[in-house]
Amino acid sequence: MVYRRPLLLGIGLTCVALVLLAAAYGSSAAAQHGAGPTALRLSGSRHVASPSTAGPLSTLTSSQLSNCLAVDANIHESEATVFLTWTGTVSAARLKLDINNARPGHSIYLNGTRIGAVPNWTGGSGYCATTGITTTLLLSDPGMVRNGVNTIKITNDADPNDSWSVARGVLEVDGDVQGATYREFGYYSSYPPQSGYQRRGADSGQL
């Protein structure tokens, strides 16, 4: 009876130590295999993506057409240029035209690529007369707009005998962009007038 209590006490301490060692080993193994709430939280925090910040949306407008576009039974294509320059990223673009006396279906081109056709019958009279009605053609790919000089061409391919014209036209782009300021002005030539040439430049204005 004298030696039983120390013996039982020693056995009890040994069991407690084994339990603590087992718990410590289990926690270490779980951490190595990515288990447990703490490991999951640490793993998840490494894969949180930073939110993207979009730039401000701006709209830029090109210069006006360099001259009137007109086609008829003898002239089936006509082209002119506009100027547009920017820095940044373009996300959308469109061509805006003042179309005079055209039937639907005639093809319209930008920089050699067909971007659409005259959508509806348009009124008007006289070549290169303004109607005050703007027809907008959305570009499926903004990349078709060149940073600089852009060429716009009209045709009468839907009816080779149809006569129609575009008095005014501009390109517009949207996006995180910055551009130049365009100003139109009239001027007089000091040279004597020649047949077929105007002495005065085009009046200023915009769509």
Contacts in CASP RR format, 6 or more apart in sequence:
PFRMAT RR
TARGET T0000
AUTHOR 0000-0000-0000
METHOD contacts of the structure
MODEL  1
MVYRRPLLLGIGLTCVALVLLAAAYGSSAAAQHGAGPTALRLSGSRHVAS
PSTAGPLSTLTSSQLSNCLAVDANIHESEATVFLTWTGTVSAARLKLDIN
NARPGHSIYLNGTRIGAVPNWTGGSGYCATTGITTTLLLSDPGMVRNGVN
TIKITNDADPNDSWSVARGVLEVDGDVQGATYREFGYYSSYPPQSGYQRR
GADSGQL
30 36 0 8 1.000
30 39 0 8 1.000
31 38 0 8 1.000
31 39 0 8 1.000
33 39 0 8 1.000
34 40 0 8 1.000
34 43 0 8 1.000
54 176 0 8 1.000
55 175 0 8 1.000
55 176 0 8 1.000
56 176 0 8 1.000
57 91 0 8 1.000
57 174 0 8 1.000
57 175 0 8 1.000
57 176 0 8 1.000
58 174 0 8 1.000
58 175 0 8 1.000
58 176 0 8 1.000
58 177 0 8 1.000
58 178 0 8 1.000
59 172 0 8 1.000
59 173 0 8 1.000
59 174 0 8 1.000
59 175 0 8 1.000
60 84 0 8 1.000
60 86 0 8 1.000
60 172 0 8 1.000
60 173 0 8 1.000
60 177 0 8 1.000
60 179 0 8 1.000
61 84 0 8 1.000
61 170 0 8 1.000
61 171 0 8 1.000
61 172 0 8 1.000
61 182 0 8 1.000
61 206 0 8 1.000
62 82 0 8 1.000
62 83 0 8 1.000
62 84 0 8 1.000
62 150 0 8 1.000
62 170 0 8 1.000
62 171 0 8 1.000
62 172 0 8 1.000
62 182 0 8 1.000
63 82 0 8 1.000
63 83 0 8 1.000
63 84 0 8 1.000
63 170 0 8 1.000
63 182 0 8 1.000
63 184 0 8 1.000
64 82 0 8 1.000
64 168 0 8 1.000
64 169 0 8 1.000
64 170 0 8 1.000
64 184 0 8 1.000
64 202 0 8 1.000
64 205 0 8 1.000
64 206 0 8 1.000
65 80 0 8 1.000
65 81 0 8 1.000
65 82 0 8 1.000
65 152 0 8 1.000
65 166 0 8 1.000
65 168 0 8 1.000
65 169 0 8 1.000
65 170 0 8 1.000
66 80 0 8 1.000
66 81 0 8 1.000
66 82 0 8 1.000
67 80 0 8 1.000
67 202 0 8 1.000
68 80 0 8 1.000
68 127 0 8 1.000
68 128 0 8 1.000
68 165 0 8 1.000
68 166 0 8 1.000
68 167 0 8 1.000
69 78 0 8 1.000
69 79 0 8 1.000
69 80 0 8 1.000
69 152 0 8 1.000
69 153 0 8 1.000
69 154 0 8 1.000
69 165 0 8 1.000
69 166 0 8 1.000
70 78 0 8 1.000
70 127 0 8 1.000
70 128 0 8 1.000
70 163 0 8 1.000
70 164 0 8 1.000
70 165 0 8 1.000
70 166 0 8 1.000
71 77 0 8 1.000
71 78 0 8 1.000
71 106 0 8 1.000
71 154 0 8 1.000
71 155 0 8 1.000
71 156 0 8 1.000
71 162 0 8 1.000
71 163 0 8 1.000
71 164 0 8 1.000
71 165 0 8 1.000
72 156 0 8 1.000
72 162 0 8 1.000
72 163 0 8 1.000
73 160 0 8 1.000
73 161 0 8 1.000
73 163 0 8 1.000
76 155 0 8 1.000
76 156 0 8 1.000
76 157 0 8 1.000
76 160 0 8 1.000
77 153 0 8 1.000
77 154 0 8 1.000
77 155 0 8 1.000
78 153 0 8 1.000
78 154 0 8 1.000
78 165 0 8 1.000
79 109 0 8 1.000
79 151 0 8 1.000
79 152 0 8 1.000
79 153 0 8 1.000
79 154 0 8 1.000
80 151 0 8 1.000
80 152 0 8 1.000
81 149 0 8 1.000
81 150 0 8 1.000
81 151 0 8 1.000
81 152 0 8 1.000
82 149 0 8 1.000
82 150 0 8 1.000
82 152 0 8 1.000
82 169 0 8 1.000
82 170 0 8 1.000
82 171 0 8 1.000
83 148 0 8 1.000
83 149 0 8 1.000
83 150 0 8 1.000
83 182 0 8 1.000
84 145 0 8 1.000
84 146 0 8 1.000
84 147 0 8 1.000
84 148 0 8 1.000
84 150 0 8 1.000
84 171 0 8 1.000
84 173 0 8 1.000
85 147 0 8 1.000
85 148 0 8 1.000
85 179 0 8 1.000
85 180 0 8 1.000
86 147 0 8 1.000
86 173 0 8 1.000
86 177 0 8 1.000
86 178 0 8 1.000
86 179 0 8 1.000
86 180 0 8 1.000
87 177 0 8 1.000
87 178 0 8 1.000
87 179 0 8 1.000
88 175 0 8 1.000
88 176 0 8 1.000
88 177 0 8 1.000
88 178 0 8 1.000
89 175 0 8 1.000
89 176 0 8 1.000
89 177 0 8 1.000
90 142 0 8 1.000
90 143 0 8 1.000
90 145 0 8 1.000
90 173 0 8 1.000
90 174 0 8 1.000
90 175 0 8 1.000
90 177 0 8 1.000
91 142 0 8 1.000
91 174 0 8 1.000
91 175 0 8 1.000
91 176 0 8 1.000
92 138 0 8 1.000
92 139 0 8 1.000
92 142 0 8 1.000
92 173 0 8 1.000
92 174 0 8 1.000
92 175 0 8 1.000
93 138 0 8 1.000
93 139 0 8 1.000
93 142 0 8 1.000
93 143 0 8 1.000
93 144 0 8 1.000
93 145 0 8 1.000
93 171 0 8 1.000
93 172 0 8 1.000
93 173 0 8 1.000
93 174 0 8 1.000
94 136 0 8 1.000
94 137 0 8 1.000
94 138 0 8 1.000
94 139 0 8 1.000
94 171 0 8 1.000
94 172 0 8 1.000
95 108 0 8 1.000
95 110 0 8 1.000
95 115 0 8 1.000
95 136 0 8 1.000
95 137 0 8 1.000
95 139 0 8 1.000
95 152 0 8 1.000
95 169 0 8 1.000
95 170 0 8 1.000
95 171 0 8 1.000
95 172 0 8 1.000
96 134 0 8 1.000
96 135 0 8 1.000
96 136 0 8 1.000
96 137 0 8 1.000
96 169 0 8 1.000
96 170 0 8 1.000
96 171 0 8 1.000
96 172 0 8 1.000
96 207 0 8 1.000
97 108 0 8 1.000
97 134 0 8 1.000
97 135 0 8 1.000
97 137 0 8 1.000
97 152 0 8 1.000
97 166 0 8 1.000
97 168 0 8 1.000
97 169 0 8 1.000
98 130 0 8 1.000
98 131 0 8 1.000
98 132 0 8 1.000
98 133 0 8 1.000
98 134 0 8 1.000
98 135 0 8 1.000
98 166 0 8 1.000
98 167 0 8 1.000
98 168 0 8 1.000
98 169 0 8 1.000
98 207 0 8 1.000
99 118 0 8 1.000
99 122 0 8 1.000
99 131 0 8 1.000
99 133 0 8 1.000
99 135 0 8 1.000
99 164 0 8 1.000
99 165 0 8 1.000
99 166 0 8 1.000
100 122 0 8 1.000
100 123 0 8 1.000
100 124 0 8 1.000
100 125 0 8 1.000
100 126 0 8 1.000
100 127 0 8 1.000
100 128 0 8 1.000
100 129 0 8 1.000
100 130 0 8 1.000
100 131 0 8 1.000
100 164 0 8 1.000
100 165 0 8 1.000
100 166 0 8 1.000
100 167 0 8 1.000
101 122 0 8 1.000
101 123 0 8 1.000
101 124 0 8 1.000
101 125 0 8 1.000
101 126 0 8 1.000
101 163 0 8 1.000
101 164 0 8 1.000
101 165 0 8 1.000
102 118 0 8 1.000
102 121 0 8 1.000
102 122 0 8 1.000
102 123 0 8 1.000
102 162 0 8 1.000
102 164 0 8 1.000
103 118 0 8 1.000
103 121 0 8 1.000
103 158 0 8 1.000
103 159 0 8 1.000
103 162 0 8 1.000
103 164 0 8 1.000
104 117 0 8 1.000
104 118 0 8 1.000
104 119 0 8 1.000
104 120 0 8 1.000
104 121 0 8 1.000
104 158 0 8 1.000
105 117 0 8 1.000
105 118 0 8 1.000
105 119 0 8 1.000
105 157 0 8 1.000
105 158 0 8 1.000
106 117 0 8 1.000
106 118 0 8 1.000
106 154 0 8 1.000
106 155 0 8 1.000
106 156 0 8 1.000
106 157 0 8 1.000
106 158 0 8 1.000
106 159 0 8 1.000
106 162 0 8 1.000
106 164 0 8 1.000
107 114 0 8 1.000
107 116 0 8 1.000
107 117 0 8 1.000
107 154 0 8 1.000
107 155 0 8 1.000
107 157 0 8 1.000
107 158 0 8 1.000
108 114 0 8 1.000
108 115 0 8 1.000
108 116 0 8 1.000
108 117 0 8 1.000
108 118 0 8 1.000
108 137 0 8 1.000
108 152 0 8 1.000
108 153 0 8 1.000
108 154 0 8 1.000
108 155 0 8 1.000
109 115 0 8 1.000
109 151 0 8 1.000
109 152 0 8 1.000
109 153 0 8 1.000
109 154 0 8 1.000
109 155 0 8 1.000
110 139 0 8 1.000
110 144 0 8 1.000
110 145 0 8 1.000
110 150 0 8 1.000
110 151 0 8 1.000
110 152 0 8 1.000
110 153 0 8 1.000
110 171 0 8 1.000
111 144 0 8 1.000
111 145 0 8 1.000
111 146 0 8 1.000
111 150 0 8 1.000
111 151 0 8 1.000
112 151 0 8 1.000
112 153 0 8 1.000
113 144 0 8 1.000
115 137 0 8 1.000
115 139 0 8 1.000
115 140 0 8 1.000
115 144 0 8 1.000
116 137 0 8 1.000
117 158 0 8 1.000
118 135 0 8 1.000
118 158 0 8 1.000
118 164 0 8 1.000
119 135 0 8 1.000
120 135 0 8 1.000
122 131 0 8 1.000
122 133 0 8 1.000
122 135 0 8 1.000
122 164 0 8 1.000
123 131 0 8 1.000
123 133 0 8 1.000
124 131 0 8 1.000
126 165 0 8 1.000
127 163 0 8 1.000
127 165 0 8 1.000
128 165 0 8 1.000
128 167 0 8 1.000
129 165 0 8 1.000
129 167 0 8 1.000
130 167 0 8 1.000
130 168 0 8 1.000
131 167 0 8 1.000
134 207 0 8 1.000
139 145 0 8 1.000
142 173 0 8 1.000
145 171 0 8 1.000
145 173 0 8 1.000
150 171 0 8 1.000
152 166 0 8 1.000
152 169 0 8 1.000
154 164 0 8 1.000
154 166 0 8 1.000
156 162 0 8 1.000
156 163 0 8 1.000
156 164 0 8 1.000
168 205 0 8 1.000
168 206 0 8 1.000
168 207 0 8 1.000
169 207 0 8 1.000
170 206 0 8 1.000
170 207 0 8 1.000
183 204 0 8 1.000
184 202 0 8 1.000
184 203 0 8 1.000
184 204 0 8 1.000
184 205 0 8 1.000
184 206 0 8 1.000
185 204 0 8 1.000
186 200 0 8 1.000
186 201 0 8 1.000
186 202 0 8 1.000
186 203 0 8 1.000
186 204 0 8 1.000
187 200 0 8 1.000
187 201 0 8 1.000
188 199 0 8 1.000
188 200 0 8 1.000
189 199 0 8 1.000
189 200 0 8 1.000
193 199 0 8 1.000
END
